[in-house]
Amino acid sequence: MCPFHKPGQFFVSDGENKPEKLCDYARLPIKDMVNKLAKRELLQRRGTWMLDDDKGIFACVDGLHPVIMLIEAIEESKK
């Protein structure tokens, strides 16, 4: 079990800055993909990876305590 993250925990990112309390090792494999989603780009060409090309599943690089992460674009709420 990872000492830094818990099941169901979530973070919101602007694509550039690391969310507070997100471990550096968890961020490493997703930072480029999160940046792409923040720019409204797809992670892969349509139909080449997952059913929803604006989502991705990644694992942190800690081989002893890997955390599986779902990243997806969310719409900013309108005020």
N, C-alpha and C positions, 0 to 999 in steps of 0.2 A: 504494500500500500504506500502510495506517495505521501510524504509528510507535509506537502504544501497544498495539495488539491484534494477535494472531496467529490464524490459522485453528485451530479446535478449542479455543480457550481458553474456559473457562466460569467462571461466577461463581454464588455462591449468596447470596440476599438474604433478609432477614426481612421485606421489603416496605417498611420504613421507612428503613433506613440504606443508603447507597451502599456496595457492596462495595469493599474496598481494591483499588486499581489499576484500577478501572473508570473510564474517561475521563468527565468531566462531559458532554461532547457526545454520547457514546454513551448515557448514562443519561437524558438529557433526553426523548427520545421514548418511553421505556419505563417511567419511574418510576411513573406512575399505573396502568399495566397490571400491573406487578409487585406493586404494593400490592393491587390487586383479587385477583390470584391468591393472595397471601399470606392474604387473608381468605376464601379458598375460594369466591370469586365467579367467574363466567364473564366472559370478555372481551366477548362479544356474546351476544345471545339465541341459543339453540340453533338450528343450521342456517342461520344468516345470514352466516357468514363463512368459516370453515374447517371441515374435517371434524371436527376436535377443537376444541371451543370453549374449552378450557382451555389453548390454545396460541396463540401469535401470532408473526408474522414482521415485524420492523421494521428500519429503517435509521437509523443515526445521522445527525445533521443536518450533518455536515461534507461539503459538496458535492465537495470535492477528494479526500477519502479516506474514502468511506462504508464503514461496516461493517454487514453484514447480520446481524441477531441473531434467534435463535429463543428465545422465552421460553416457559416451561412450568412448571406447578406440579409439585412433587415432594413426596412424602410424607416427613416427618421420620422417620428410623429410630427404632424403639422400642428402648429400652435394657433 
